[in-house]
Amino acid sequence: MIRELVLATRNRHKVIELVALLRDLGITIRSLDEFPDAPDVVEDGATCEANAIKKARAIAEFTGLPAVADDTGLEVDALGGRPGVYAARYAGENATYDDNCRKLLRELTGVPRERRTARFLTVAALALPSGEVRVAQGILDGTIAEEASGTVGFGYDPVFFVPELGKTLAQISADQKNTISHRAKAFTHMRDILKGLNSECSVLSMCKNS
């Protein structure tokens, strides 16, 4: 049975989102802040999946507990898929969210609305102390706005426009975002994986005790 789960991130914005997405599972969600000596995992993978798996495995090995990690890329068609896996550090290793958004908007200066199509891809990885890994992913299609709008959320939310809503991700509530976002989709699948693993454990336990 998975009774405890460590979120392999120190990003407080992401922790808030993930706790909301994984609540009501009967699992104690633990923040990486509870493990101050945990290693800082270098995200040097070529894909979001590679980074997510690397982070989850490192934290599961360190804590001895199941760990879940995610990595998100932003693919902008007019930029040949950039920033991709480098979204979090697009404007440099120590870039802020605003730095990354400004660089993205600057590179898209003069690009017409119909060519500003983009998508977020989130890959979530669950690593068990046994070494087993399960993976889930979520995609959100949209466009890059011509200017930042909204104050909710983080990252590229102020410039990522969702046509169906007529708003950027930073203009919708956290609850609404947690129903439609790329991360929400990935962790909806991850919830199913966690439920399935616990159900398997329950059945095996019943069989052993019968």
Beta strands, then each sheet from edge to edge (+ up, - down):
strand 1: 4-7
strand 2: 28-31
strand 3: 67-76
strand 4: 83-84
strand 5: 117-127
strand 6: 133-144
strand 7: 160-162
strand 8: 167-168
sheet 1: 2+ 1+ 3+ 4-
sheet 2: 2+ 1+ 3+ 5- 6+ 7- 8+
end
